[in-house]
Amino acid sequence: MDKIITANKDLHVTQIRELFWEYLHWANAKVNNEFGVNFEIETMLQADMQHLDKFMPPKGRLLLCYAQERLAGIACLKYLAPSIGEIKRMYVRPGNRKRGLGRALINQLLEEASQIGYERVRLDSARFMKEAHHLYLTTGFSEIEAYEGSEIPKEFQEHWVFMEMELRGRKGKDSDTVG
């Protein structure tokens, strides 16, 4: 049976670290192949782990997905600006793709964003992540220009896709905006 849980940074730190590490290695290999650039994976992992609070309530969420009781994916939401949340570290393990887990994670994250009070959600994604772009577009995201607060350095922004979704009218939206 598949399930999605809201992670607790103390109880789930091992699972969070495992998926962040795997995601960063996967992304680094793709970026290296496309652009000949390597990330400082250990530094990025340490920064994410040291700043897990940005993905925790009240303004953030960190979801873990399990497929048949095995860790399968992760999706994070953090505060970006007043009334705007940002999706980060969305990842489903390759052996669990094409099963609807990514869609389930994104839908749950959008519901959580709406409950928090975000009016819009943004994300960035490397251009080679075509399957992810299809998921985001079919969920209701639209492409936008690079946005302030994105962690993507200016020299790489031409190789990235930036997206946004308006949450107004989404089920579960009944709280005040986050400021």
N, C-alpha and C positions, 0 to 999 in steps of 0.2 A: 504494500500500500504506500502511496506517495503522500507526503505531508510537508507543510511549510510551517516553521515556527519563528517567532520573534526571539532572536538570540539574546542571551544574558551574557555580558562581557566576561563575567567571572566564571560562570558555569560552562560556557562554550568557547573559551579562549583557544583551546587546542584545535577545534574544528575551524574556527575563524582563521587562525594562523595558517593552517594546512591549505585552506582554499585560497587565501590571499597569496601564499607562496606559489601555489600551482598556477593561479591566474597570472601573476607577474612573470613567471617563467614562460608561460604560453604566449603572453603578449610580447615579451622581449624577443622571443624567437621570431615572431611575425614581423615586428618592427625592424629587427636586424636584417631579415630577409628583404624587406621592402626598401629600407632607407640606409642600411649599413650602420645603424646606431645601436648601441647597447645601453640599457637602463642600468642604474645602480640598484639592482634588485634588493640586496640586503638592506640598503639605506631606505628604500621605499617601503619595504616590509616593516622595518623598525618604526618608521614614521607613522604608518597606518596603525600599528599595534599600540604605539604610545598615545595616539589620538583617537582611540576607539570611541570616546565620549561623543565625538561629532556625529556618530552614527546611532546614538542612543537617544531614548526619549529625554526631554519632551519634543525636541525639534528634529530628531533623526530616528532612523530604524535600520536594523540589520536583520535580514531574513536569511534563514538557512533552509534549504530544501533537502528532503530525504526521499529516496526512491527505494522502496522495498527495504526500509530500515537502514540504508546506506547513504552516507553523505553524498549529495549529488550537485549542489549548487548554492550560490550566494547572491544576494542583491542588497545594496546599501542605499540609504537616502540620508542626505544631510542638508542643513540650512545653507542657502546660498546668499539670499538677500531677503528683505521684507517681502513676505507672501510668495517667495520662490524657493522651492527645494531642488536639489540636484541628485540625480542617480549616479552612483559610482560603483565600481567593482562588480558589475553584473556578470556572472559567470556560471555556466553549467558545464560540468565535466563532459568531455567528448563522448564517452560511452553512454551518456544519458541524454544526449541531444536528440531532437526529432520526436520527442515524447510529450511535448506540451509543457515541460517544466519551466522553460524560460518565460513562456506566456503566463503561466500561473504565478511565477515570481513577480513579473512586471505588473500584472493586475493587482496582486496583493499590495505591492509597494505603492501603486497609485491610490488604492483605497486608503492606505495608511496616510499618505500625503494629504489626501482630502480630509481625513479625520483630524489631522494636525491643524489644518486650516490653510495650507498652501493653496494659492490660486493657480499657480503654474509650476510645472516641473520641467527642468532642463537636463540635458545630458550631452556628452561628447563621445565620439566613437571614431576610431581610425577608419579611413576609407575602405580598407580591405575587409572589414567586418560586414560583408554584404548580407549575410543571414541575419545578423543582429539588426541591421537597418530595416530589413523587411519586417521583422517583428515589431520594431518601434513604429514604423509607418502604418502597419495594419492595426496597431493599437490606438492610433490617433495622434501620434507625434508628427510635426512638420519641421522641415529644415529651416534653420535661421542662420544669421551671421554669427561668428564667434562672439561669445558673451564675456563680459567682465566677470572675473572671479574663476574662470576656467583654469585648471592646472596645466593646460597644454601650452608650452612655450610658443611665442609668436612665430618662430622659425619653422614650427611643425604644423601650424594651424591650417595651412593649405592642404595638408594631407589628412585632415580630420573632418568629420561631419558633426555639426552642432544641431541639436533638435530641441523642440519645446512642445509642451502640451498644455492647453488650458484645461483646468479641472472643473470649471463652473458647470453645474448641472450633473456632475458625476455623483452617483449614489454614495451616500455617506458624508457628503459635504454639508455640514450644519454647524461647524464651529467658527469662531472668529479667526481672522487672519493672523498669521504669525508675524511679529514685527521685530 
